[in-house]
Amino acid sequence: MQQRTKIAVAVAVALQSMMSIAQAQEAPQRVEITGSRIRQVDLETAQPVQVVTQEQIQKSGLVTVGDIVNQLSSVGTPAFSRGSVLTSNREQGGQYINMRNLGAQRLLVLVNGKRWTASAAGFTDMSTVPSALIERIDVLKDGASSIYGSDAIAGVVNIILKKSMQGGSASAYVGENQLGDGRNRDFSVTYGAGDDKASMLFGITHTQQGEVWAKSRPLTAFTNGWAHYNAGFGGGPWGRITPVAANGGSNTTASAGGFNRIINHTGTFDGVGTSADSRNPNNYHAYTGADADVFNSTQQMHLLSPNKLTSIFTKGELELPYGMRLTTTGMYAVRDSSRAVAGYPLSSTSQSKYPVYIDKDNWYNPYGNAVAGAGKGIDLFFARRTIEVPRVTDNTNRTLHLDAALEGDFEIRSLPWNWSVAYNYNKVEGSNTSFGNLNLLNLKKALGPSFRNASGVVQCGTATSPIPLAECVPWDVLGGPSTSTPEALKYVMSVGQGTYGSTISNANADLSGEIFMLPAGAVGLAGGLEYRTVRGVDRPGQFEQSGYSTDLAGGTTIGRFTVREAYLETTIPLLKGVTMAELLSLNLASRYSDYSNFGSTTNSKASLMWKPIKDMLVRGTWAEGFRAPTVSDSFGGGSQSFDNYLDACDSLHGAAATDTAVKARCTAAGVPVNFRQVNQAGTPVPAGGAQTPTPFQSGAGASNLTPETAVTRTAGFVYNPSFVPGLTVGLDWFKIRINNRITGITAPFVINQCYVQGVTSFCDAIKRDPLTGQIVMLTRGNGNLGAMETEGYDLSLGYRMRRTAYGQFAFRTESTYVDSWRLKSSNTANWVEYAGEFDIFKWKSNVAFDWSMGNWSATLSNRFYGSQKNRCWAVSPTPVECSNPTGKATWGTGYNKHKEMWYSDLSIGYALPWNAKLLVGANNLFKRGPITNYSAGSAAGGPNASGTTNPELPLDRFFYVRYNQNF
């Protein structure tokens, strides 16, 4: 790096001594715009770029960059969010952008034109960028791999930070839901000093987003809403027992000597109560899944998980001799997030490779030797949820960003040029600590042989071979929460740990300028070299990897690759100032990338900009793109996962109930007639599905992955009629096709592809119990699978009226219409259309009305979401919450059509005389409540782990106040 810098300085000095410096008048400033490496005076571009200003950020009432960008009409619902509390990946707690509904990994995030941090799985957490330091956000809605490299398929988000500041500013913000939860706070202090020769900017920010519990509202207090309050209940906290079957499972077949019984207790599905004596076999009754014997797990779950972020940021610029500049940026951020889910649904086979039974010589075994008599006891299979210790995962994420660039300007034949050598370093590291899982080694001792000693204390071991009390604590697991002691829980519970991190270092050299003049203007050229190293690691705790914990067992992810790249870009002005061509220019670019893990790829772009008249700009782009496999894609160790799903072969709620082709596929797979999927409580699932009783295997990497490839086409116009000053109209068409897509597959998707879509290659990942037909194992990992394609239109409209006696009025809107979003699950599968189904809205719009007069200002913003097809509660035998029981959807027959939705936000500001400003506002002004959406639940592949509302939409009216002080 030092050698490169020395060379660059020497070249700059030599060029400066050889070339003349422009005299006379000062030339207009040339700047680099998002989507191009060529600096230019004209900011108009052949690619559609949406700009979000700092003023708009302040008026939104939102505190994080992720929340702000996620409200744009071109952005879809994130794959996981604050509501995805069952998500087991390390990114949970961050914020990610799903541009064009193509996935957060297909969007490139830049800060001041430089790559920002990313996890080993390729996700960029937008919450790590402090919003107080942002000047604007450029959203490029076009492919840009030829300019920026991998990941820029769906688009590019370039966050432009404040360049300098004279003096300081402080800002304080608080807001909360009308119900009093979801309290957000944001505090920042920024200070800058300097002049044209040297400047420094410093900032510190602290942001908190408060938790929202699912139990806090009637609609969200139950998994499937109040109308079906008991349909989502899971395993209860009271001990359920059966004999141990020959295969190690539970024996509930009476003819084979089996039974299924649960202890008598007071209370109901809230888990509050007292059990009878667990040693008396007469204190048990037949288990049928009655409400009193199960548990509403939603009452222990976050609907929206809390997080807080503290960041320190500094930026400096120094003018050097020979027209050179040194710019540096540094940022360090710490994000703490937490997620809570219900206590563990423990059973004898929670880890099938290490089953734990209640030993026949255990003191608390109601069918053991101590009760039934010597030699007459049996081991027991048991199940019960440990609600005494809900599962909580704390995630601490530390992000470091450093960059430095040495750049300069010079002229060749009086034409401007600029050069730059830079280094960019990004590091993410973090740790996870989890509570609420069990140590199976200790559990086996606690449920193993035990006796009552001479002091009347129950002790592990036998009277002839006791285990010291300090080494083992017996546990009356069947008595439920009322018999658990702090000592027993401390002994059987486990604290899980894991660490993760990624490092991306990037060195690049760039040169751009004007090579010669044509009648229509200067021909621009840019070129550069880039070298990037990517490392990633994810290490679950050794105990979790061993499989002796109920925590999700996982393997270590560790990998590294390097990238060498070179690019060229040119802008050619073809016509200017002639009839039907006020401007006509062509932009061409190409980038060669050589990856150490898979080989090389070349991606090119061509774009055209034409102004037939001064008031109208017509533009179009054709661009190739690619996304390289991430460290996790290629080297992921995989982990267990308790997935939510609805079995397509379920005879009542699955697609097999209404589709004869699906039923035939299920029968061929050995699924019994009248098959019902069961939940963790052992009872048939409701229409929304349920969580698997046994862990599935997810996320394993594949070293033979190859890059995704993409082709993006855009065409559109921007019209600024001179006869209507202040009016701007824009319309852009887009079509993006991605082949060889890299995807992490979900359990609902695998099941759907196998049985509903009939793609047999997916059926190999599913293993069923040969007797019951239940899915006992499903393996899902990463692969290059098929293709995806989206097509639609972006419409923008803005009008700023002349100032009147009643103030300044302005209107702006941006809308996206998705005409098609379709998917091929494999190269030989048919295309399946998803547009108009959850969570791909066909129409999304943002409409804002601005007003200002003197010290006052106000903005009324409106968000529109179009109608959607969502899952029915039931299709067969009688349709329930099902507007179109015979209509076709990707999940089978029958859907419920949800109506359009409008949300309104109001912000009012007043400029105070002491150089301050006060903002007050209300989001979801008219308090539109959430709606039940069975497609939003995680059992259907949606983002809500605790229920069936969309966590990305407002729950309540939200009030906030912000105070800004300049000094």
URWOTA-V524555 format. One record per helix or strand of 3 or more residues. SS is the DSSP state (hx for helix, st for strand). FROM is the first residue (numbers start at 0). TO is the last residue. If there is no record, write none. Layout:
((SS,FROM,TO) (SS,FROM,TO))
This chain:
((hx,1,17) (st,48,52) (hx,53,59) (hx,64,69) (hx,103,105) (st,106,110) (hx,125,127) (hx,130,132) (st,133,139) (hx,144,147) (st,154,160) (st,166,176) (st,183,193) (st,197,208) (hx,213,215) (hx,225,227) (st,239,243) (hx,253,255) (st,260,262) (hx,280,282) (st,283,285) (hx,290,292) (hx,296,299) (st,301,303) (st,306,319) (hx,320,322) (st,323,340) (st,343,346) (hx,368,371) (st,379,385) (st,390,411) (st,414,438) (hx,439,445) (st,449,451) (st,457,460) (hx,476,481) (hx,485,491) (st,492,517) (st,520,539) (hx,541,545) (st,556,577) (st,580,594) (st,598,612) (st,615,626) (hx,630,634) (st,636,640) (hx,654,656) (hx,659,667) (st,695,699) (st,707,718) (st,726,738) (st,741,743) (hx,746,755) (hx,759,764) (st,765,767) (st,774,783) (st,786,799) (st,806,823) (st,842,852) (st,855,864) (st,867,869) (st,883,888) (st,891,897) (st,900,911) (st,915,922) (hx,937,939) (st,957,965))
